[in-house]
Amino acid sequence: MRHSVRGKSGMTGTSGGRIPPWSRMFAGCLLVLLLLASPGLGRAAEDPAPSNAVPTVAEERLAFQAEMEVLQQKDGEAEGKKPQKKLLAIPFPFYNATIGPGVGVGFIAQGYLQPQAITVGAALMGAGSYSIFFKELNYQFPWWKRVILEPDVYVGKYDQIKSYTGSTNTNFVGQRAGSNESSQENYRRTDVSDQWINMVTKFLLPIGQGKDRVFPKLVLDRGLFVSGDTGGDVWNPFKSGRTYLEVVPFERRQGLLDNFPHSKTAGIDIGLRYENTDFRGNPTKGSMQRVWFIRDWGALDSTAPYSVYGAEFAKYFSIGPSDRARQRTFALDIWTVNCPTWDDSSTVNGVDNTFHRPPGYKGGSLGGLSRLRAYDATRYNDQAAILYTLEYRYLLNWNPLKDVTMGGKLDVQWFELVPFAEVGRVAPSWNIEALHKRMKNDVGVGLRAMVNNITIRIDVAYGTEGYNTQMFVGHPFPVF
């Protein structure tokens, strides 16, 4: 879903050697093509009736910014009218400097299983590589409407990814790859097969504005919030916004094909989220808070047991429209994690002194899709991490694709320019002083669009190790 392009200071722009996570490239290619689509490019179907173990392939739990809300557009369908089913399928080519050319196909289906439900899928094939991905969004449990199911499944195989893990690189004796002071060149490459399943389950607590309605009813004007029973005016979970208990049983297995250790993790991710914004798809006021705990007990043939806990806070400040902008918003995010079992060890599956550490995508890592976007995925990883992000979201009056509809299947609601800055670091312990010394940083700018109520983005960021271009679905924070 992500496409990454690297460059160096003092060099002309060149394509990087790092292969981006295939699953992220899917959504990026698919939905950017939705953005650029014309009737000649795609077919719109008619509505029928541990840190020392494995290279990291994905930075964090896959998440789409598709909206759950029941929407009533100012210029759309009247309230009470049966929602229209939509199915959009698009084949697309792609090219990566390391992999070479390839082809893929993606689809988005809306309203088939339930009126608010969205199904997303993609398949991609290149020279020696392939991937298949599926995710269901906003599906209500039939007998308990407060339970929302959003499972995702992925299977893939790909060549020669970069991994900033381990301390066995003979060119960097005594240096652990991925630490805050580690060299950019301290990595290894390997071919990887990867499979995962995340059974994302969310329970809406009967408090605040979630007491009477599971999905908020909104009035939007071309993707911009006008009114609705959401939140953002006051901070009080019992009066404003919606609070979710999130439970995610997960399993993921990575098989390395170049004589490196294989990895498997299986456990549960439990979190509590207070969503108190006006419109989750593109907030202009309010805040979001989330705390979570991840545990792998070492069962089901896991590589090692581990625990991780974390917290995130996002705040939005509206400064209103201008002559050229429909809306201007400052967005601030603070994110931190810690692994309290990092230095624990035991004999696991016959291997002595196995550290109880998570793979990079489950622990304290920076770099890649959403955190320190100028750096490679999990470029920095350690026991603890912290990151501060500030974005200025400038929603344009200009929309050159507002009349491109593909027979009513495509709706490009807005474009947005987003300058941003990030600063953070990883550390061998969660210590407030250590986490604020010799911090890494980057600056960048993004172009974002809302397509069929889904936000897509292309962000270009520059840091001390060069630049990266990130393509994905949804804003970089918070991750849903």
N, C-alpha and C positions, 0 to 999 in steps of 0.2 A: 504494500500500500504506500510505501514511501519510495521516492526516487531521490537519491543523494548525489550531489555533484561537489567534488572537493577542489580547492584551489590553494595556492601558496602565495604568501606575500612576495612581491617581486617577480611573479611568474604570470604568464598569460593563463587564462582560465582553461583548465583541462579537466577531463572526466576522471573521477577518482577510482582507485582500485578496490574500494570497499563495496561489497555487494550489500545493498540494503535488505532488510527483512522483507521476504517476498510477500508475506501476508499484508504488510503495510503498503507495498507497492500496488497491490490489487485495488484497494479502495481509492488510492490516489489516482491511478490511471482511470479507473471506472468513473469516478465522479468528476474528475477534471474533464473527461470526455463528455460527460453530461453537460458540463458548463459550456464546452465548445461545440456541442452537437448542432447539426443541422439535419433536416430530413434525409439528406443524401448520405450521412455518415452512419446512421444507425436505424434499427427497425423498432418501432413502437408497436407492440402487439395490441390487438384489439381486445377489449374487455369481454371475456366470455361470460355467459350468464354467471550448585555451591561455588564459590569464588575460585577454587583451584581445579575445577572439574571440567566445565564445558564452555565452549564459545557461546556467546549470547546471540540469539537470532532475533528476538523481539524485546524491546525495552521494557514493556509493562503490559498488563492485561489489555487485550485488544478492546477498543471502545469506540462506538459510533456515536455521533452527536445527532442522531435522529430523535425527533421530538415525540413525546407521548401525548402532548396536549390535544384536546379537541378544539380545532381551529375554526373560527368563523371569520373569513376574510371580509373586509368592507366591500370588495367588489366580487366576492365569491358566492358560494352557494348559500341559500337561506338556511337558517337554523331549522333542524328537524328533517331536512331532506336527506335521503339515504346517501352516505358517502360513496363517491365513485371509486371503483377499483382501477388500479393503474399497474401496468406491467411494462417495464422498459428494459430491453435487452440490447447490448452493444458489443460487437467484436472490436478489438483494438490491437494495433501493433505496438511494440515497445522496443527500446534499444538501451543496453547498458554496456559501458566500455569494456567491462570484464567478461560478461556473459555473452555479449553479442546480441543479435536480433532474436525476437520471439513474438509469439502471438497469444492473445487471451480473449476471454469473453466474460462479461459481467452482466448481472441483472439486478433490478430492484422491483419488488412486488409490494404494492400497498393495498391494504384492505381486503385481502383474500381470506386469511384465517379469522381475523376479527377486524372491525372497522378501523381501529387505531393501530393495528399490527403492521409491521414492515419486515419483509424477508429480503436479505441481501446475500448474494453469492457470487463467486468468481472462480475461474480456472485459468491458469497461465502455464505456458510451456516454452522453454528455450532449449538451447543446446546443452543436454545433460541435466536439465533442471525442470521441475514442475511443481505446481502448487494447486490445491483445491481448498476453498474456504466457504463456510456457511455461517450465517448468524441470523437469529430471530430476535426482533425487537418489540417491546411493548405488548407482549402477549399476557393477558390476564388469565390466571388459573380459573378454570370453569366454575368450581364450587366455592371459591374463596376470592372474591374480586379484589381484595387488598393485596394479593400476592401477584407480582409481576415477574414473568419468566423471560430471560434474555440469554439463552444458551448460545455458545459459539464452538465450532469444530474446525480443525485445520489439519491438513496432511501435506507435507512437502519434502522435497529433496533439492539441494542446491550445492554449488561448488565454491570452494575457496573463500570462506568468510573470514573477516578479521576478528580476533578475540584478544581483548586486553585483560588476560587472567593469568595467574600462576606466577612462580618465581624461579623457573628453571631455564629461562633464556640465558644461554652462555655468553651472549653479548652484553648482558646487563646483570652481572653477578651481584647478588645482594639486594637487588631492586625488585619489588613486587609490582608486576604490571597492573596498571589501573589505579595505583595510589596517587595522591595529590601531586607528588613531586616526580612521578615516573616520566620516562621519555615517551614521546609520541611514537617512536619506532619500536617500542617494547611490546610486541604482539606476536601472535602466531596465526597461521592459516590452516584450514582444514575443510574437507567436504562434510556435509551434515545432512542427515535425515531428521525430520522434526514432526511430531504429532502432539496435539493437545485437545483437551475438552474442558471448557469452563461452564459450569451449570449456574449461571448468574441468576440469583433469586433475590427479589426485593420485596419487603413487607412495609406497606405504608401505615404508619402509626395513626390512630384515630384522634389526632390532636391538631390544633391550628386549622389551616384551611384544608387539610386532608381529612378532617372529621366528617364532612358531608359529601365530599366528591373526591374520587380516586384521581382522575385526570382533570386538571384545571381547564375551564372553558375560557378561551382567549379571543379577543378581537384584535386582529392584526391588519395593518395597512401595508401591503407589499413587504411582508416579513418584518415589519417594525411594530413593536408593542404599542397598543392603544389603550386597552383596558382588559381586566379579567381578574379572576379570583386566585391570584398567585401570592406575591409578597413583595418585600423590599422596602416598605414604608416604615415599619417598626421592627425591632429585633425582639421577638418573643415567640418561641416555638409553640406556645399554647394558643396564640392568637393569629400568627402570621406565618405563611410559608408551609412547607411540607417536610416531614421527618421520616426517613426510611431506615429500617434495619436491613442491612445487606449481608447475605450469606452466599458464598461462592465456593462450593466443592470443586476442586480442580485436579487435573492430572496432566503431566507433560513429560514426554520422553524425547531425548535427543540422542541420536546415534552418530558417533563420529567415525569417519571412514578411513582415517589416517593414523591408526594405532594410538589415538588419544583415548582417555577414559570416556565411557558413555555416562549419561546422566539421566536421572528420573526424579521428578518431584511430584508428590501427591499429598494433598492436605485440604485445608479449609481457610478461606479468607472471610473474616467477620468484620463488618464496619457499621458505623452509625453516621448518617449524613443528614444535615439540616440544610435544606434548599430554600432560601429566602430571597429569591430574585423575582424580577417582573416577568422575564421570559428566558427560559433555560437555553434556548437556541442562540440567543445573542443578548445577554443581560445588559441593562443600562443603569440599574440601581439595585441596591440590596447586597447580600453576601451569601456565601456558602461555607460551611464548616464540615469537616469529616475527620473522624478518627477510625483507625482500623488495626486489626491484629491478624497476622498470618501464622499458621502453624502447620508444619510437616512433622509428623510423629516418627518418621522413618519406616513406616509400615508400607505394604504394597510394593516392596522392593525399591524403595526410595534410596537415592545415593547417600543422603545423610539427613538426620532430623535438624530442624532449625526453627527459630521464632523470629518474627519481625513485627514491630509496631511503628505506627506513623501517624501524622496529623497534617492537615492542610486547611488553609484559610484563604478565601478569595473575597475581594471587596470591589464594588463597582461604583464609580462616581460619574453622574451625568452632568455635562455642561451644555446640553441642548443642541439645537440645530444652528446652522449658519447659512450664508448665501449659497455655498456649494455643498453643504453637508446636510443630510436629513437628520443625522444624530452624531454626537461626539461623546465618547466615553473613555475615562481612565479606568483601567483594570489592573488590580494589584493582586499578586498571589504569593503566599509563603508556604513552602512545602518542606517537610523534614521526616526522616526515618531513622531507625536504629535497630540493630540486630543484637540483642542481649546475649545470645548463645555463641557469638563469633569466635571466642577463644576456647570454648568447650570442645572436647574431643572424646572419642571412644572407638571401639572396634565395631565397624559396620560392614556387614556382608563379608566378613573375613579380612577386612583391611584395617590394620591398626592405625591409631592416631588420625582418624578421619575427623576433620573439623566440622562443627555444626553450623555451616554457613549456607546461605541461600544462593541459587544462581543469580546472576546480575539483574535479570528482569524482575526478580521478586524482592530485591533489597535496595541498599543505598547506592544508586548509580546515577551519574549525570552524563549527558551527551546523547545526541540522537534526536528523535522525533519531537519531544515536548520539553526537554530540560537541557539547557545549554546547547541550543540548536546548531551552533557553529562547529561542534565537535562530533566525532564519530560516536555511534551508539555504544553506550556503557564505556566510553573512553575513560571515565573515572568511576571507580567502584571500591567501596570499603565498608567497614562496619556501620558508619553513620554518614549522613549527608544532609545538607540544607541548601535551599535555593530560594532566591527572591526574584520575582519577575514583574516588570511594569510594562504595560502596553497602552498605547493611545489609539483607540479604535475610531476611525473617521469614516462613517458610512456615507457614501457618495450619492448625490442626486443623479449622477450619470449612470446609466444602465443600457449598454448597447444591445443586450440580448433580451430585453423585456418582451419583445414581440416574437421571439423564437419559441414555439410551443410544441412542435412535433405532434400536431393533432391533439393538443390538450394534455399530452403526457409529460411535458417538460415545463417547469415554471422557475425561471431565474429571477429571484425577487430583489436582490441588491448586490452591489459590490462594495468592498470596504478596504481602505488602506490602513495598515497597522505598523507604525514604527514601534520598536520594542527594545528593551535592554534586560539582561539577565546577569546575576552574580551569585555564586555559590561555591561550595567545595565539598569534598568527602574527607573523612578523618577516621583514624583507628579507634576512636571512642566518641560517644556523644558528649562533647565538652563545649560549652558555649564560647569559650575563649579560643580554643583550637579551631572551631568551625568558622571563625571570623578572621583568621590570619591567612595571608597568601591565597586569597580567594580567586577563582577563575571567573572570567566574564566574557560577554559578547554583546554585540548590538546588531540590529537587523531591521528589516522591513518586510511586511507580508502583504499579499493580495488575497482577499477572501471573498467568498460569494455564498449566498444562500440559494440552494437549488432544491426544489421540492421539499422545503422546510428542513433541509440538511445543510449545515455549514461545511464548506470545503475550503482548503487553504493551501497557498504556496508561500513559504517563508524562506527568505535568504538571510543568513546570519554570518557575521565575521568575528573571529576571535584570534587569539595569539597563534593558533596553529593553522590558520587559513579560514576558508569559508565552507559552508554547506548549504544546500538547497533542500528543504523539507516539503514534501507534499503529503497531505493526509486529510482526514475527515474530522471536523470539529475544531474548536479552539484548543490551544495547547493546555489550557487549564480551565476548570478542573477536569480531570479524567473521569468519565462516567462509565 
